């Protein structure tokens, strides 16, 4: 497989003969939302904080399917997306919202698994926050596990904290590659996704896996940067962690 970090949680994954675009956010730099940040110096900064590494046209080239984990602004934005893009949403509610934006081919991922050519994708549970209050506000989100003949098993955890659901997914599927959204995005009501402790727990739970750090350096409510993740990995001796730059490809 080839995993290309695009920006934030947007990824382009070549897997089992198909190319998947994950959580597309092609919005122009500084033209989107500004989250309620806990760092005073980050308040009022509009996202995305960085530019795309390539043009949307180049990123979209050869994409077969678009998988969406949820509809937060930094995970699905209609800007620059062709209306004939084949999109798979986590449920009927999200699928209907995407259709209302004018997209023609939208499927709801309501079953336990879907197949795309030789690729089987399982929908997994994710907990988007460190308290009931945060989870209620953030709403439903899912992750995905990819399987295909001749490919290593891939777990895209999506926007989640480390929790029993993530632990169960790792134990059930024994993924050899895991992608984590780990910028420790935090607002005044609490933490939304993984922090350094969570990353370490994943590495210990899946010592066989390559762990790819994503969702970094793009939103103003993040508490961690790529530099922080790299320094933590070095300090803890977590050699399995990869921290790709925007546009960088990792072949596994």
C-alpha positions in Angstrom: 0.0 0.0 0.0 1.0 3.6 -0.5 -0.3 6.1 2.0 0.0 9.8 1.1 -0.5 12.4 3.7 -2.3 15.3 2.1 -3.3 17.8 4.9 -4.9 17.4 8.3 -6.8 14.1 8.1 -7.0 14.1 4.3 -5.1 11.1 2.9 -4.8 9.3 -0.4 -4.4 5.6 0.0 -3.5 3.1 -2.8 -4.6 -0.3 -1.6 -5.5 -3.6 -3.2 -5.7 -2.1 -6.7 -8.0 0.9 -5.7 -7.2 4.4 -4.7 -9.2 5.9 -1.8 -9.4 9.6 -0.8 -10.0 10.0 2.9 -11.8 12.9 4.6 -11.2 15.6 1.9 -10.6 19.1 3.1 -9.4 21.1 0.1 -10.5 24.5 1.4 -8.1 27.4 0.8 -5.7 28.3 3.6 -7.2 30.6 6.2 -10.7 30.7 4.7 -12.5 28.3 7.0 -13.5 27.9 10.7 -11.7 29.1 13.8 -12.1 26.6 16.6 -12.4 27.7 20.3 -8.8 27.2 21.2 -7.4 26.8 24.7 -4.1 28.4 23.8 -4.6 32.2 23.8 -2.2 32.8 20.9 -4.2 30.4 18.7 -7.6 32.1 19.3 -9.1 33.6 16.2 -6.8 31.9 13.7 -8.8 30.6 10.8 -8.2 27.1 9.4 -6.8 25.4 7.5 -3.6 26.8 8.8 -1.5 25.5 5.9 -1.9 25.2 2.2 -2.4 22.0 0.2 0.8 20.4 -1.0 -0.6 20.0 -4.5 -3.5 21.3 -6.5 -6.9 19.6 -5.9 -6.8 18.3 -9.5 -3.5 16.5 -8.9 -4.7 15.0 -5.6 -8.0 13.8 -7.1 -6.2 12.1 -10.1 -6.9 8.4 -10.2 -9.1 8.4 -7.0 -11.7 5.6 -7.2 -13.6 6.2 -4.0 -13.9 8.8 -1.2 -14.4 7.6 2.3 -15.7 10.0 4.9 -15.4 9.3 8.6 -17.7 12.2 9.7 -18.8 15.6 8.5 -16.9 18.1 10.7 -15.6 21.0 8.6 -12.0 19.7 8.7 -13.0 16.2 7.5 -15.4 17.0 4.6 -15.6 20.2 2.7 -17.2 20.4 -0.7 -14.7 22.9 -2.1 -13.0 21.7 -5.3 -14.7 18.3 -5.2 -16.3 17.0 -8.4 -20.0 16.3 -8.0 -19.5 12.9 -9.6 -17.0 11.7 -7.0 -18.0 8.3 -5.6 -18.4 9.0 -1.8 -19.0 6.6 1.0 -20.4 8.1 4.2 -20.5 6.5 7.7 -24.3 6.4 7.8 -27.5 7.4 6.1 -27.7 10.8 7.9 -24.3 11.9 6.7 -25.0 10.5 3.2 -28.1 12.5 2.9 -26.3 15.7 3.9 -23.7 15.1 1.3 -26.4 14.5 -1.4 -28.0 17.8 -0.4 -24.6 19.5 -1.4 -25.2 18.2 -4.9 -23.0 15.1 -5.0 -24.4 12.4 -7.3 -23.0 9.1 -6.1 -23.2 8.8 -2.3 -23.4 5.5 -0.4 -24.1 5.0 3.3 -21.8 2.6 5.1 -24.5 1.0 7.3 -23.4 -2.7 7.0 -20.6 -4.3 9.0 -18.4 -4.3 5.9 -18.3 -3.2 2.2 -16.2 -4.5 -0.7 -14.6 -2.4 -3.4 -13.0 -4.7 -6.0 -10.5 -6.8 -4.1 -10.7 -4.6 -1.0 -12.9 -5.3 2.0 -13.4 -2.4 4.5 -14.9 -2.8 7.9 -16.4 0.1 9.8 -15.1 0.4 13.3 -16.2 2.4 16.4 -14.6 5.6 17.4 -15.1 7.9 20.5 -14.7 11.5 19.6 -13.9 13.0 23.0 -12.7 12.4 26.5 -16.1 12.9 28.2 -19.8 12.3 27.6 -20.3 16.1 27.1 -17.6 16.2 24.4 -18.8 13.0 22.7 -22.3 14.3 22.6 -21.2 17.6 21.0 -18.9 16.0 18.5 -21.4 13.4 17.3 -21.0 10.1 15.6 -17.7 9.2 13.9 -16.2 5.9 12.6 -12.9 4.4 11.7 -12.1 1.8 8.9 -10.1 -1.4 8.7 -8.9 -2.3 5.2 -8.1 -5.8 4.0 -7.1 -7.2 0.6 -5.1 -10.1 -0.8 -1.4 -9.4 -0.7 -1.8 -6.3 1.4 -1.1 -5.6 5.1 -4.1 -5.0 7.2 -4.7 -1.2 7.7 -6.6 0.4 10.5 -7.6 4.1 10.1 -8.7 5.0 13.6 -10.1 8.5 12.6 -11.1 11.1 15.2 -11.0 9.2 18.5 -9.3 9.0 21.8 -7.7 5.7 23.0 -10.6 3.7 24.4 -11.9 0.2 24.8 -13.4 0.4 21.3 -10.0 1.2 19.8 -8.4 -1.5 21.9 -11.0 -4.1 20.8 -10.4 -3.2 17.1 -6.7 -3.7 17.4 -7.1 -7.0 19.2 -9.7 -8.3 16.7 -8.0 -7.3 13.4 -4.3 -7.3 14.4 -3.5 -4.4 12.0 0.0 -4.2 10.6 -0.4 -0.4 9.8 -2.4 2.1 12.0 -3.1 5.7 11.1 -3.8 7.9 14.1 -5.3 11.4 14.3 -3.2 12.7 17.1 -2.8 16.5 17.3 -4.6 16.5 20.7 -7.2 18.9 19.4 -8.8 20.5 22.5 -11.4 23.1 23.2 -12.6 24.6 26.5 -15.0 21.6 27.0 -12.3 19.0 26.7 -10.0 16.9 24.5 -11.3 15.7 21.1 -8.7 13.2 19.8 -5.6 11.3 20.7 -2.7 12.8 22.8 0.8 11.4 23.3 -0.3 9.0 26.0 -2.9 7.6 23.6 -0.3 7.2 20.9 2.0 5.3 23.2 -0.9 3.0 24.3 -1.6 2.1 20.6 2.1 1.3 20.1 2.1 -1.0 23.1 -1.2 -2.7 22.1 0.1 -3.2 18.5 3.8 -3.7 18.7 3.8 -5.4 15.3 2.3 -2.3 13.6 3.7 0.7 11.7 2.0 3.7 13.3 1.4 6.8 11.1 0.7 10.1 12.8 -1.8 12.3 11.0 -4.2 15.3 11.6 -1.2 17.6 12.4 -0.3 21.2 11.9 -3.6 22.3 10.3 -6.1 23.4 13.0 -5.9 26.1 15.6 -7.2 24.0 18.6 -4.3 21.5 18.3 -1.9 21.1 21.2 0.6 18.9 19.4 2.7 19.4 16.3 4.7 17.1 14.1 7.8 18.2 16.0 6.2 17.1 19.3 5.3 13.7 18.0 8.8 13.1 16.6 10.5 14.2 19.8 8.1 11.9 21.9 8.8 8.9 19.6 12.6 9.5 20.0 12.3 9.9 23.8 10.2 6.8 24.2 12.1 4.7 21.7 8.9 4.2 19.6 10.6 3.4 16.3 7.4 2.3 14.7 6.0 5.8 14.5 6.1 7.6 11.2 5.3 11.3 10.9 4.8 12.2 7.2 5.0 15.8 6.0 2.1 17.1 3.8 2.5 15.5 0.4 4.8 12.7 1.6 4.1 9.1 0.7 4.8 6.1 2.9 5.0 2.7 1.3 4.3 -0.2 3.6 
